[in-house]
């Protein structure tokens, strides 16, 4: 949401959204210093929650160095060293979105260091998988690395941006699978519901990708409409759209949404 205008918050409230969970992500350019990340983490944990609260939305965040900036390992080490000082902030859910971008050696090293950090501090993990032609290989590498770390609980890890050729890799390994609704490089509502109908909804959740490009913060409620058009029941829609993320995120006691009451 750091890339969105306040009208997007108002639209999400009108559409029935109950909370925002924002991962640390690439700024559209490589940051030049660890101080830039420090300021960004302050933005995610201080300013943005206050902006969202003006519209009645709780705002939660995840913290990390995005894999697109992992090639600079010296910078990455500096950023990793400062993350623990933010983990006790009231809106921080865990470490993410970590992962791979081009499946490079440096990305793998920094990914594993993020995982070690999450395990050491008992944090949930949100994982980014690569785009397009690198996705299958990157997803396979990510799953294998996570499984090698005995401290990782698959039930507390969501591997995001799954598509038709990777969703089974994630689910079969016991992790949660995130389907990212994005107009170009990720998934459409119809493709997302195809996957739900094939694989079931037990450990699947849907999320919007909002950034400086062509993206839609209302993609999840629009996908609920697509489900209804296909004949899915209101109960099934609610379990997928609302119940699944609530079930996963509630593993962190910081995540609180008062049932039966408007967001606060």
PyMOL commands that set and color helices and strands:
alter all, ss='L'
color gray80, all
select helices_A, chain A and resi 6-14+34-53+67-69+73-86+105-120+132-148+154-156+167-172+189-199+219-229+234-249
alter helices_A, ss='H'
color red, helices_A
select strands_A, chain A and resi 19-22+58-63+92-99+124-128+157-159+176-181+204-208
alter strands_A, ss='S'
color yellow, strands_A
deselect
rebuild
show_as cartoon
